[in-house]
Amino acid sequence: MGNIYDESFNTAKDIEIYEGIRIQNSVHNISFKTLVTKLENWDFVIPDFSQVYHWTEQQAEQLVISLLRGFPIPPIYCYTNKAGQQVILDGQQRVISLYLYYIDKFMENTTQFINQKEIQNKGKSFRDCIELCNLRDKRYYTRFWSGRENKKENDNGNSNREVKTTEITYSKLSQPVKDRIDFSQVNVIQVNVDCKNEHYRLATLHKIAANLNIKSKP
């Protein structure tokens, strides 16, 4: 991330005094299945300055659990490039983690570079790109309390509820559960920077990305 921070903060003073910039944000939702499909077709792309996947397995697992349980997930910020693609400003780690869940895989190493531009130029899909990384098969699990809580406590002062583990690997889900996951909504915020000066427009987008990624959390 060093390059984006250097470029963004070196131009921050100029950006702040430049009056010809107007920024508007629009919000919409897309389903989980639509997100992974658009990623496969290069409708969503990862910018050159953030093509390293570095999330831990635990972070990816907790994101998947949030998706399955309907917990809020931080939005994906993006902008539209000249090719009409949605370039992800913030949310790269989340998007890649969701895609890895979709194909039942995970990165063998904790930090891997995803060279999507070279693969895209060869007319191949994002699936081809991600499979060039050092992947391994991954099974996902979650734990939950089973049964109703007994109002009476046992001799140790604990309730009689039992913790169970269930597999939530995408390919192993029942069709009704898979359908529910496929239609789970992901929030996308479209950032529109209106500026006649292309240099300042790109610098502003870099600055926005840098600010969004400061102390970012899963």
Summary of the structure (lengths in Angstrom):
residues: 218
radius of gyration: 20.5
end to end distance: 16.4
largest distance: 73.4
contacts: 588
relative contact order: 0.24
helix: 41%
strand: 25%
